[in-house]
Amino acid sequence: MSGPEPRTFRSMFISDIHLGSKAAKADFLIDFLRHHDADIIYLVGDIVDGWRLRRSWHWPQSHNDVVQKLLRKARKGASITYIAGNHDEFARQFQGVHFGGIVVADRAIHETADGRRLLVIHGDQFDTVVHNQRWLAYLGDYAYDAAMQVNRIITRLRQLLGLPYWSFSSWAKVKVKKAVNFIGSFQTVLSDEARRSHVDGVICGHIHHAAIENYGDVQYINTGDWVESCTAVVEHFDGRMEILTWAHVLPEAPAGKDVLVPVNIRGRATQAA
């Protein structure tokens, strides 16, 4: 036996995988998809990192495995919608087109089990730097690459010391005042867009900061990312939304034996029994 059946949810939201970049935590995501399933899956933008692929080609087998894993879920009956982001904006020209059972869109409306309507959108459309100062966005992307190199060094050192994964860049976001202010402004703008769209909330990505917050009469949900925090948002069958963090790759089960997948209250995988 290869292990226990995956945890199944009504819907799952994943964004900012950045396949094609060295920072992508493809192995973590493959493991997460192995242990979690959903009837409805939204890929909420920046799944493929076209910006970095244009600079230099990087596509290891693990990145191809992520694509194959998602296509396999579509073949097994999952409804999968690919929402385009700024790093994979090339996909916006294919809105409404189906690829292997995955449909491409710029935005979507998701109806939860408890009857709420949520706008699903990447969020880059409301980032003024991305749209009005393109050169600055590209410069920021290079700076982000540098931060991710620091991340990789720290990750390697922690592995050698037997310590769990920890993201320097995620930690910096909540410590640097300008980053905190930007996150707050982004959340406010996206919440306002939900009101303009006459829906009950918004699910987005883009800023790599997972959150579930209430802004007055609307709910703001950010899926996080798979280069820093390794997070996804899931909807339970009663409509409850939850952030899951998957910062471990669990061992394969020995032949004839199950591997238990204990998950704490926020969904973080703990050491396998």
Backbone as CSV, one residue per row, in Angstrom:
resi,resn,N_x,N_y,N_z,CA_x,CA_y,CA_z,C_x,C_y,C_z
1,MET,0.834,-1.192,0.000,0.000,0.000,0.000,0.871,1.244,0.000
2,SER,0.454,2.260,-0.723,1.274,3.462,-0.845,0.979,4.489,0.225
3,GLY,-0.021,4.232,1.060,-0.343,5.189,2.116,-1.837,5.373,2.229
4,PRO,-2.291,6.227,3.137,-3.714,6.436,3.339,-4.342,7.197,2.183
5,GLU,-5.653,7.130,2.089,-6.369,7.917,1.098,-6.156,9.407,1.380
6,PRO,-6.096,10.241,0.342,-5.896,11.681,0.585,-7.098,12.304,1.279
7,ARG,-6.850,13.365,2.035,-7.950,14.147,2.599,-8.678,14.817,1.443
8,THR,-9.991,14.747,1.466,-10.777,15.294,0.364,-11.586,16.492,0.833
9,PHE,-11.565,17.542,0.023,-12.283,18.774,0.324,-13.240,19.085,-0.820
10,ARG,-14.163,20.005,-0.568,-15.085,20.405,-1.629,-14.339,21.188,-2.708
11,SER,-13.474,22.120,-2.284,-12.695,22.898,-3.247,-11.328,23.229,-2.682
12,MET,-10.399,23.529,-3.582,-9.015,23.821,-3.209,-8.520,24.978,-4.076
13,PHE,-7.758,25.888,-3.462,-7.249,27.079,-4.153,-5.736,27.145,-3.957
14,ILE,-5.017,27.151,-5.066,-3.551,27.162,-5.042,-3.062,28.252,-5.990
15,SER,-2.086,29.031,-5.571,-1.548,30.066,-6.452,-0.046,30.196,-6.299
16,ASP,0.542,30.958,-7.197,1.944,31.386,-7.091,2.889,30.208,-6.884
17,ILE,2.775,29.223,-7.787,3.702,28.085,-7.765,5.028,28.485,-8.410
18,HIS,4.970,29.301,-9.445,6.144,29.803,-10.162,6.994,28.678,-10.745
19,LEU,6.315,27.743,-11.412,7.054,26.711,-12.135,7.933,27.375,-13.190
20,GLY,9.160,26.913,-13.275,10.119,27.544,-14.171,11.114,28.405,-13.427
21,SER,10.898,28.594,-12.131,11.853,29.324,-11.298,12.522,28.359,-10.330
22,LYS,13.752,28.670,-9.967,14.486,27.807,-9.033,13.888,27.846,-7.635
23,ALA,13.105,28.884,-7.341,12.536,29.036,-6.001,11.304,28.167,-5.782
24,ALA,10.705,27.645,-6.849,9.466,26.880,-6.722,9.676,25.639,-5.864
25,LYS,8.809,25.444,-4.879,8.867,24.276,-3.996,8.008,23.154,-4.605
26,ALA,8.433,22.692,-5.780,7.652,21.704,-6.519,7.513,20.399,-5.748
27,ASP,8.569,19.954,-5.088,8.504,18.694,-4.337,7.475,18.779,-3.216
28,PHE,7.426,19.920,-2.529,6.448,20.103,-1.459,5.031,20.056,-2.031
29,LEU,4.832,20.717,-3.179,3.498,20.764,-3.762,3.064,19.385,-4.256
30,ILE,3.964,18.656,-4.885,3.626,17.297,-5.324,3.182,16.459,-4.133
31,ASP,3.899,16.568,-3.032,3.549,15.815,-1.831,2.200,16.266,-1.275
32,PHE,1.962,17.580,-1.298,0.678,18.107,-0.830,-0.461,17.560,-1.688
33,LEU,-0.292,17.567,-3.002,-1.333,17.075,-3.907,-1.529,15.575,-3.769
34,ARG,-0.490,14.878,-3.347,-0.609,13.439,-3.118,-1.509,13.148,-1.915
35,HIS,-1.476,14.055,-0.928,-2.208,13.815,0.323,-3.507,14.599,0.430
36,HIS,-3.823,15.430,-0.578,-5.041,16.247,-0.540,-5.715,16.223,-1.909
37,ASP,-7.034,16.191,-1.886,-7.796,16.173,-3.127,-9.031,17.044,-2.961
38,ALA,-9.655,17.423,-4.077,-10.866,18.248,-4.035,-11.672,18.036,-5.305
39,ASP,-12.975,18.237,-5.190,-13.856,18.134,-6.353,-13.648,19.311,-7.303
40,ILE,-13.324,20.489,-6.727,-13.135,21.714,-7.505,-11.770,22.290,-7.148
41,ILE,-10.963,22.583,-8.150,-9.627,23.137,-7.909,-9.458,24.414,-8.731
42,TYR,-9.004,25.473,-8.070,-8.677,26.729,-8.749,-7.171,26.944,-8.660
43,LEU,-6.537,27.181,-9.791,-5.131,27.576,-9.849,-5.137,29.087,-10.027
44,VAL,-4.797,29.825,-8.955,-5.111,31.251,-8.894,-3.931,32.121,-9.337
45,GLY,-3.347,31.792,-10.488,-2.356,32.661,-11.101,-0.921,32.413,-10.707
46,ASP,-0.018,32.831,-11.595,1.431,32.655,-11.445,1.776,31.184,-11.213
47,ILE,1.104,30.318,-11.943,1.400,28.890,-11.863,2.708,28.616,-12.597
48,VAL,2.847,29.193,-13.779,4.092,29.135,-14.547,4.721,30.525,-14.517
49,ASP,6.037,30.579,-14.307,6.727,31.867,-14.227,7.342,32.217,-15.579
50,GLY,6.519,32.832,-16.446,6.991,33.214,-17.766,8.098,34.245,-17.736
51,TRP,8.110,35.136,-16.728,9.153,36.161,-16.637,10.524,35.513,-16.517
52,ARG,10.646,34.525,-15.633,11.948,33.900,-15.427,12.321,32.977,-16.578
53,LEU,11.336,32.305,-17.149,11.623,31.424,-18.278,12.143,32.203,-19.476
54,ARG,11.702,33.453,-19.625,12.227,34.288,-20.710,13.692,34.656,-20.475
55,ARG,14.058,34.781,-19.195,15.449,35.136,-18.881,16.378,33.935,-19.039
56,SER,15.958,32.788,-18.525,16.755,31.564,-18.643,15.840,30.368,-18.422
57,TRP,16.053,29.317,-19.193,15.184,28.154,-19.131,15.534,27.289,-17.927
58,HIS,14.526,27.012,-17.110,14.711,26.127,-15.953,13.424,25.326,-15.800
59,TRP,13.473,24.042,-16.123,12.270,23.220,-16.028,12.674,21.787,-15.655
60,PRO,12.982,21.546,-14.385,13.365,20.195,-13.959,12.166,19.244,-13.973
61,GLN,12.437,17.977,-13.792,11.387,16.960,-13.847,10.294,17.209,-12.815
62,SER,10.677,17.725,-11.641,9.677,17.956,-10.586,8.617,18.959,-11.027
63,HIS,8.996,19.932,-11.869,8.027,20.909,-12.356,7.066,20.251,-13.347
64,ASN,7.601,19.385,-14.179,6.745,18.627,-15.081,5.813,17.703,-14.296
65,ASP,6.308,17.161,-13.186,5.498,16.265,-12.350,4.300,16.995,-11.749
66,VAL,4.482,18.279,-11.382,3.355,19.067,-10.860,2.262,19.173,-11.914
67,VAL,2.664,19.494,-13.154,1.697,19.613,-14.248,0.973,18.290,-14.460
68,GLN,1.723,17.205,-14.484,1.122,15.887,-14.707,0.180,15.503,-13.566
69,LYS,0.543,15.885,-12.342,-0.308,15.578,-11.183,-1.647,16.298,-11.306
70,LEU,-1.628,17.550,-11.732,-2.858,18.320,-11.892,-3.696,17.778,-13.053
71,LEU,-3.050,17.433,-14.157,-3.770,16.863,-15.286,-4.416,15.528,-14.906
72,ARG,-3.730,14.770,-14.066,-4.285,13.489,-13.617,-5.533,13.713,-12.774
73,LYS,-5.522,14.740,-11.924,-6.709,15.046,-11.121,-7.872,15.452,-12.026
74,ALA,-7.570,16.200,-13.100,-8.622,16.587,-14.044,-9.201,15.355,-14.730
75,ARG,-8.336,14.419,-15.114,-8.815,13.201,-15.777,-9.685,12.368,-14.846
76,LYS,-9.421,12.450,-13.548,-10.207,11.684,-12.580,-11.511,12.379,-12.206
77,GLY,-11.776,13.551,-12.799,-13.069,14.185,-12.605,-13.078,15.506,-11.872
78,ALA,-11.931,15.972,-11.386,-11.892,17.265,-10.702,-12.150,18.387,-11.710
79,SER,-12.932,19.381,-11.304,-13.153,20.576,-12.125,-12.043,21.565,-11.816
80,ILE,-11.184,21.849,-12.790,-10.011,22.701,-12.559,-10.087,23.949,-13.428
81,THR,-9.965,25.110,-12.787,-9.942,26.390,-13.478,-8.595,27.064,-13.262
82,TYR,-7.971,27.485,-14.345,-6.670,28.160,-14.301,-6.921,29.655,-14.465
83,ILE,-6.735,30.406,-13.384,-6.847,31.861,-13.408,-5.462,32.438,-13.723
84,ALA,-5.353,33.199,-14.779,-4.049,33.736,-15.177,-3.590,34.841,-14.232
85,GLY,-2.262,34.942,-14.042,-1.665,36.004,-13.223,-0.733,36.858,-14.060
86,ASN,0.087,37.673,-13.421,0.993,38.530,-14.175,2.217,37.772,-14.697
87,HIS,2.703,36.785,-13.954,3.860,36.026,-14.426,3.481,35.031,-15.516
88,ASP,2.207,34.652,-15.581,1.743,33.780,-16.663,0.633,34.473,-17.450
89,GLU,0.824,35.772,-17.689,-0.193,36.563,-18.380,-0.424,36.098,-19.811
90,PHE,0.519,35.342,-20.373,0.333,34.777,-21.713,-0.928,33.913,-21.767
91,ALA,-1.339,33.367,-20.615,-2.511,32.486,-20.583,-3.810,33.263,-20.787
92,ARG,-3.787,34.591,-20.573,-5.019,35.376,-20.689,-5.574,35.379,-22.111
93,GLN,-4.727,35.128,-23.096,-5.217,35.089,-24.478,-5.976,33.798,-24.780
94,PHE,-5.969,32.862,-23.821,-6.642,31.573,-24.027,-7.878,31.419,-23.139
95,GLN,-8.473,32.536,-22.703,-9.644,32.456,-21.840,-10.747,31.633,-22.499
96,GLY,-11.302,30.711,-21.721,-12.369,29.849,-22.215,-11.887,28.593,-22.895
97,VAL,-10.573,28.491,-23.135,-10.012,27.317,-23.796,-9.737,26.225,-22.766
98,HIS,-9.975,24.980,-23.140,-9.718,23.830,-22.269,-8.411,23.158,-22.682
99,PHE,-7.548,22.891,-21.712,-6.307,22.153,-21.942,-6.319,20.937,-21.025
100,GLY,-6.530,19.759,-21.605,-6.505,18.542,-20.802,-7.516,18.545,-19.674
101,GLY,-8.663,19.206,-19.884,-9.685,19.252,-18.844,-9.563,20.445,-17.920
102,ILE,-8.568,21.309,-18.146,-8.382,22.520,-17.345,-8.812,23.720,-18.174
103,VAL,-9.727,24.537,-17.659,-10.223,25.695,-18.398,-9.509,26.956,-17.919
104,VAL,-9.165,27.840,-18.851,-8.433,29.071,-18.540,-9.416,30.235,-18.413
105,ALA,-9.199,31.089,-17.404,-10.064,32.258,-17.193,-9.245,33.396,-16.594
106,ASP,-9.771,34.603,-16.689,-9.137,35.760,-16.061,-9.644,35.953,-14.636
107,ARG,-10.910,35.578,-14.415,-11.530,35.608,-13.097,-12.698,34.637,-13.101
108,ALA,-13.171,34.285,-11.916,-14.292,33.359,-11.809,-15.077,33.691,-10.551
109,ILE,-16.306,33.210,-10.488,-17.126,33.321,-9.284,-17.324,31.912,-8.741
110,HIS,-16.903,31.699,-7.510,-17.060,30.402,-6.857,-18.184,30.491,-5.838
111,GLU,-19.102,29.541,-5.889,-20.185,29.489,-4.908,-19.875,28.408,-3.884
112,THR,-19.820,28.794,-2.618,-19.462,27.870,-1.549,-20.648,26.981,-1.189
113,ALA,-20.364,25.956,-0.389,-21.405,25.022,0.024,-22.496,25.707,0.837
114,ASP,-22.142,26.795,1.538,-23.140,27.506,2.344,-23.745,28.702,1.599
115,GLY,-23.569,28.732,0.270,-24.275,29.705,-0.554,-23.613,31.048,-0.754
116,ARG,-22.382,31.234,-0.287,-21.688,32.504,-0.514,-21.051,32.520,-1.903
117,ARG,-20.967,33.710,-2.488,-20.346,33.890,-3.800,-19.013,34.615,-3.610
118,LEU,-17.937,34.012,-4.111,-16.592,34.552,-3.922,-15.937,34.806,-5.279
119,LEU,-15.394,35.995,-5.436,-14.632,36.341,-6.637,-13.260,35.692,-6.543
120,VAL,-12.881,34.953,-7.582,-11.551,34.325,-7.631,-10.742,35.053,-8.696
121,ILE,-9.646,35.671,-8.284,-8.845,36.503,-9.181,-7.412,36.516,-8.661
122,HIS,-6.435,36.608,-9.566,-5.047,36.597,-9.087,-4.755,37.821,-8.235
123,GLY,-5.122,39.010,-8.713,-4.932,40.228,-7.933,-3.942,41.210,-8.502
124,ASP,-3.145,40.794,-9.489,-2.161,41.708,-10.060,-2.819,42.897,-10.754
125,GLN,-4.082,42.729,-11.154,-4.802,43.816,-11.822,-4.931,45.043,-10.923
126,PHE,-4.752,44.859,-9.624,-4.919,45.949,-8.662,-3.594,46.359,-8.020
127,ASP,-2.494,45.911,-8.636,-1.155,46.292,-8.198,-0.676,47.384,-9.158
128,THR,-0.651,48.621,-8.699,-0.325,49.752,-9.576,1.096,49.676,-10.117
129,VAL,2.016,49.088,-9.359,3.394,48.971,-9.839,3.451,48.051,-11.048
130,VAL,2.744,46.917,-10.980,2.753,45.958,-12.083,2.215,46.591,-13.359
131,HIS,1.175,47.437,-13.239,0.503,47.954,-14.426,1.013,49.319,-14.886
132,ASN,1.444,50.160,-13.958,1.826,51.521,-14.327,3.329,51.743,-14.403
133,GLN,4.098,50.909,-13.710,5.558,51.058,-13.700,6.181,49.691,-13.943
134,ARG,6.036,49.227,-15.180,6.459,47.870,-15.519,7.939,47.642,-15.220
135,TRP,8.760,48.637,-15.519,10.203,48.485,-15.296,10.502,48.271,-13.816
136,LEU,9.721,48.950,-12.955,9.928,48.805,-11.517,9.503,47.415,-11.049
137,ALA,8.454,46.885,-11.676,8.000,45.536,-11.349,9.084,44.516,-11.692
138,TYR,9.724,44.696,-12.862,10.796,43.778,-13.254,12.002,43.927,-12.322
139,LEU,12.302,45.165,-11.918,13.409,45.386,-10.985,13.108,44.706,-9.657
140,GLY,11.873,44.841,-9.214,11.472,44.174,-7.972,11.567,42.670,-8.089
141,ASP,11.327,42.149,-9.288,11.421,40.712,-9.509,12.862,40.234,-9.350
142,TYR,13.813,41.032,-9.834,15.221,40.681,-9.638,15.586,40.708,-8.154
143,ALA,15.084,41.709,-7.428,15.348,41.793,-5.991,14.740,40.597,-5.261
144,TYR,13.563,40.171,-5.731,12.913,39.009,-5.125,13.750,37.755,-5.357
145,ASP,14.346,37.641,-6.559,15.239,36.514,-6.840,16.387,36.471,-5.832
146,ALA,16.945,37.648,-5.512,18.048,37.719,-4.550,17.587,37.248,-3.171
147,ALA,16.376,37.666,-2.778,15.833,37.239,-1.486,15.635,35.728,-1.453
148,MET,15.207,35.154,-2.581,14.990,33.717,-2.629,16.306,32.947,-2.582
149,GLN,17.399,33.549,-3.091,18.708,32.914,-2.967,19.124,32.839,-1.502
150,VAL,18.859,33.920,-0.763,19.119,33.899,0.684,18.268,32.818,1.337
151,ASN,17.016,32.727,0.895,16.101,31.700,1.416,16.684,30.299,1.233
152,ARG,17.218,30.036,0.037,17.746,28.704,-0.256,18.953,28.386,0.612
153,ILE,19.807,29.382,0.853,20.976,29.167,1.707,20.537,28.840,3.130
154,ILE,19.580,29.617,3.650,19.084,29.382,5.006,18.420,28.017,5.102
155,THR,17.634,27.655,4.070,16.962,26.358,4.061,17.970,25.221,4.114
156,ARG,19.043,25.348,3.309,20.067,24.303,3.283,20.756,24.170,4.646
157,LEU,21.079,25.301,5.274,21.717,25.265,6.589,20.809,24.624,7.628
158,ARG,19.522,24.951,7.581,18.573,24.377,8.537,18.415,22.866,8.305
159,GLN,18.472,22.441,7.040,18.409,21.013,6.759,19.609,20.290,7.361
160,LEU,20.789,20.887,7.225,22.004,20.278,7.772,21.947,20.183,9.292
161,LEU,21.236,21.145,9.904,21.107,21.156,11.368,19.892,20.369,11.855
162,GLY,19.166,19.768,10.917,17.997,18.987,11.289,16.803,19.818,11.700
163,LEU,16.753,21.080,11.249,15.653,21.977,11.601,14.612,22.011,10.486
164,PRO,13.345,22.275,10.811,12.302,22.318,9.786,12.429,23.530,8.881
165,TYR,11.716,23.493,7.764,11.724,24.597,6.808,11.216,25.880,7.445
166,TRP,11.871,26.996,7.121,11.466,28.322,7.609,11.800,29.335,6.525
167,SER,10.876,30.241,6.245,11.057,31.195,5.155,11.528,32.548,5.670
168,PHE,12.747,32.919,5.297,13.281,34.236,5.647,12.451,35.338,5.018
169,SER,12.085,35.170,3.731,11.362,36.225,3.019,9.966,36.436,3.599
170,SER,9.293,35.351,4.005,7.982,35.498,4.640,8.101,36.230,5.970
171,TRP,9.148,35.906,6.721,9.388,36.577,8.008,9.641,38.070,7.790
172,ALA,10.428,38.387,6.753,10.745,39.791,6.480,9.496,40.593,6.143
173,LYS,8.540,39.963,5.456,7.324,40.670,5.065,6.553,41.219,6.257
174,VAL,6.528,40.461,7.332,5.752,40.900,8.493,6.579,41.772,9.432
175,LYS,7.850,41.993,9.086,8.725,42.821,9.913,9.036,44.174,9.276
176,VAL,9.020,44.237,7.948,9.347,45.474,7.246,8.081,46.311,7.097
177,LYS,8.127,47.536,7.588,6.926,48.373,7.647,6.309,48.600,6.276
178,LYS,7.128,48.900,5.254,6.584,49.163,3.926,5.875,47.941,3.362
179,ALA,6.437,46.755,3.626,5.802,45.528,3.143,4.466,45.320,3.837
180,VAL,4.424,45.565,5.141,3.177,45.427,5.900,2.130,46.402,5.379
181,ASN,2.539,47.634,5.107,1.604,48.643,4.587,1.075,48.240,3.209
182,PHE,1.971,47.699,2.357,1.538,47.268,1.029,0.521,46.137,1.126
183,ILE,0.784,45.171,1.995,-0.149,44.049,2.173,-1.510,44.558,2.622
184,GLY,-1.499,45.490,3.595,-2.761,46.053,4.087,-3.528,46.780,2.997
185,SER,-2.822,47.545,2.180,-3.468,48.287,1.090,-4.033,47.331,0.048
186,PHE,-3.274,46.292,-0.275,-3.720,45.305,-1.254,-4.996,44.621,-0.780
187,GLN,-5.031,44.246,0.478,-6.213,43.586,1.024,-7.434,44.502,0.966
188,THR,-7.231,45.768,1.267,-8.338,46.728,1.228,-8.865,46.901,-0.189
189,VAL,-7.953,47.043,-1.168,-8.359,47.243,-2.562,-9.112,46.026,-3.090
190,LEU,-8.632,44.828,-2.787,-9.309,43.617,-3.259,-10.674,43.445,-2.595
191,SER,-10.773,43.840,-1.334,-12.069,43.780,-0.652,-13.059,44.750,-1.292
192,ASP,-12.566,45.929,-1.679,-13.418,46.897,-2.378,-13.890,46.345,-3.721
193,GLU,-13.014,45.622,-4.422,-13.408,45.024,-5.698,-14.505,43.974,-5.495
194,ALA,-14.427,43.236,-4.393,-15.482,42.263,-4.096,-16.828,42.964,-3.928
195,ARG,-16.826,44.110,-3.254,-18.079,44.866,-3.084,-18.593,45.356,-4.430
196,ARG,-17.689,45.869,-5.279,-18.107,46.352,-6.601,-18.667,45.212,-7.452
197,SER,-18.166,43.987,-7.211,-18.619,42.830,-7.979,-19.870,42.193,-7.367
198,HIS,-20.359,42.772,-6.268,-21.575,42.293,-5.600,-21.459,40.828,-5.178
199,VAL,-20.302,40.501,-4.593,-20.092,39.152,-4.066,-19.761,39.249,-2.578
200,ASP,-19.656,38.098,-1.947,-19.465,38.053,-0.497,-18.003,38.055,-0.076
201,GLY,-17.119,37.901,-1.039,-15.701,37.879,-0.691,-14.836,37.684,-1.910
202,VAL,-13.522,37.638,-1.681,-12.558,37.497,-2.770,-11.492,36.493,-2.360
203,ILE,-11.072,35.673,-3.321,-9.955,34.746,-3.138,-8.900,35.117,-4.170
204,CYS,-7.680,35.400,-3.705,-6.638,35.881,-4.606,-5.288,35.307,-4.210
205,GLY,-4.264,35.743,-4.928,-2.882,35.358,-4.632,-2.007,36.589,-4.754
206,HIS,-0.952,36.488,-5.570,-0.095,37.599,-6.004,0.921,38.064,-4.973
207,ILE,0.515,38.337,-3.740,1.458,38.955,-2.793,2.158,37.941,-1.887
208,HIS,1.901,36.650,-2.093,2.594,35.593,-1.355,2.402,35.725,0.161
209,HIS,1.210,36.054,0.563,0.941,36.213,1.997,-0.446,35.643,2.287
210,ALA,-0.480,34.416,2.789,-1.747,33.739,3.037,-2.508,34.416,4.175
211,ALA,-3.823,34.554,3.980,-4.638,35.207,5.014,-6.107,34.919,4.772
212,ILE,-6.869,34.882,5.851,-8.329,34.882,5.803,-8.768,35.963,6.775
213,GLU,-9.289,37.064,6.235,-9.663,38.223,7.041,-11.054,38.706,6.640
214,ASN,-11.737,39.300,7.591,-13.013,39.936,7.291,-12.819,41.443,7.227
215,TYR,-13.268,42.044,6.127,-13.226,43.490,5.950,-14.663,43.985,5.861
216,GLY,-15.230,44.244,7.021,-16.623,44.656,7.067,-17.519,43.530,6.603
217,ASP,-18.223,43.756,5.505,-19.207,42.792,5.022,-18.631,41.806,4.009
218,VAL,-17.323,41.852,3.721,-16.736,40.912,2.768,-15.569,40.168,3.404
219,GLN,-15.298,38.992,2.862,-14.183,38.180,3.350,-13.044,38.230,2.337
220,TYR,-11.842,38.497,2.831,-10.640,38.509,1.999,-9.859,37.227,2.291
221,ILE,-9.559,36.483,1.221,-8.817,35.230,1.362,-7.648,35.253,0.385
222,ASN,-6.451,35.027,0.888,-5.277,34.928,0.022,-4.671,33.539,0.185
223,THR,-4.368,32.903,-0.937,-3.912,31.516,-0.918,-2.452,31.357,-0.511
224,GLY,-1.685,32.441,-0.515,-0.260,32.333,-0.212,0.532,31.943,-1.445
225,ASP,1.444,30.975,-1.314,2.330,30.656,-2.440,3.031,29.328,-2.206
226,TRP,3.805,28.915,-3.239,4.622,27.702,-3.147,6.079,27.990,-3.472
227,VAL,6.543,29.185,-3.102,7.969,29.492,-3.153,8.478,29.899,-1.776
228,GLU,7.590,30.363,-0.903,7.973,30.778,0.436,7.226,29.982,1.503
229,SER,5.913,30.209,1.583,5.158,29.683,2.726,4.562,28.303,2.505
230,CYS,4.445,27.861,1.252,3.869,26.547,0.926,2.472,26.401,1.535
231,THR,1.546,27.218,1.056,0.198,27.238,1.604,-0.846,27.100,0.496
232,ALA,-1.996,26.592,0.883,-3.156,26.510,0.014,-4.384,26.801,0.860
233,VAL,-5.464,27.159,0.210,-6.743,27.364,0.902,-7.691,26.264,0.452
234,VAL,-8.403,25.676,1.403,-9.378,24.635,1.075,-10.742,25.018,1.633
235,GLU,-11.783,24.523,0.956,-13.150,24.693,1.440,-13.660,23.343,1.904
236,HIS,-14.094,23.265,3.149,-14.691,22.047,3.667,-16.097,21.891,3.091
237,PHE,-16.686,20.720,3.273,-17.990,20.446,2.672,-19.127,21.233,3.320
238,ASP,-18.846,21.911,4.427,-19.863,22.791,5.017,-19.651,24.255,4.621
239,GLY,-18.671,24.524,3.754,-18.402,25.882,3.296,-17.327,26.610,4.079
240,ARG,-16.809,25.995,5.140,-15.767,26.635,5.945,-14.458,26.654,5.186
241,MET,-13.778,27.806,5.205,-12.505,27.981,4.511,-11.352,27.858,5.505
242,GLU,-10.246,27.270,5.053,-9.096,27.049,5.939,-7.801,27.142,5.148
243,ILE,-6.767,27.702,5.772,-5.426,27.722,5.187,-4.680,26.474,5.636
244,LEU,-4.113,25.751,4.673,-3.261,24.603,4.991,-1.819,24.948,4.641
245,THR,-0.918,24.595,5.530,0.515,24.800,5.293,1.183,23.439,5.187
246,TRP,2.036,23.278,4.183,2.663,21.977,3.927,4.159,22.162,3.722
247,ALA,4.874,22.347,4.804,6.311,22.637,4.740,7.157,21.402,5.026
248,HIS,6.635,20.222,4.683,7.377,18.973,4.804,7.109,18.130,3.573
249,VAL,8.037,17.260,3.230,7.777,16.201,2.267,7.773,14.912,3.055
250,LEU,6.602,14.273,3.134,6.467,13.078,3.951,7.133,11.885,3.267
251,PRO,7.669,10.939,4.058,8.318,9.769,3.465,7.300,8.866,2.786
252,GLU,7.768,8.154,1.770,6.909,7.169,1.120,6.634,6.025,2.099
253,ALA,5.460,5.425,1.968,5.113,4.318,2.853,5.880,3.065,2.451
254,PRO,6.410,2.313,3.440,7.008,1.019,3.124,5.941,0.092,2.550
255,ALA,6.357,-0.901,1.799,5.404,-1.833,1.195,4.553,-2.486,2.267
256,GLY,3.236,-2.466,2.071,2.320,-3.126,2.994,2.039,-2.350,4.254
257,LYS,2.448,-1.068,4.318,2.236,-0.298,5.547,1.768,1.108,5.204
258,ASP,0.788,1.586,5.950,0.301,2.946,5.756,1.191,3.935,6.488
259,VAL,1.289,5.145,5.936,1.919,6.254,6.645,0.817,7.185,7.109
260,LEU,0.737,7.440,8.400,-0.266,8.345,8.923,0.127,9.763,8.596
261,VAL,-0.839,10.619,8.312,-0.569,12.011,7.960,-1.242,12.904,8.992
262,PRO,-0.627,13.063,10.179,-1.249,13.920,11.189,-1.208,15.376,10.769
263,VAL,-2.292,16.096,10.961,-2.384,17.498,10.581,-2.926,18.283,11.757
264,ASN,-2.269,19.404,12.091,-2.719,20.155,13.240,-3.859,21.105,12.843
265,ILE,-4.244,22.000,13.743,-5.444,22.807,13.554,-5.359,23.721,12.334
266,ARG,-4.126,24.128,11.932,-3.981,24.973,10.736,-3.589,24.173,9.521
267,GLY,-3.524,22.843,9.670,-3.266,22.023,8.509,-1.802,21.776,8.242
268,ARG,-0.906,22.139,9.149,0.525,21.919,8.908,0.857,20.463,9.171
269,ALA,1.531,19.828,8.223,1.896,18.428,8.420,2.936,18.329,9.521
270,THR,2.733,17.409,10.440,3.715,17.156,11.487,4.509,15.919,11.118
271,GLN,5.419,15.507,11.989,6.265,14.368,11.680,5.411,13.120,11.489
272,ALA,5.654,12.367,10.427,4.875,11.166,10.168,5.135,10.126,11.226
273,ALA,4.072,9.421,11.613,4.228,8.385,12.625,4.908,7.159,12.035
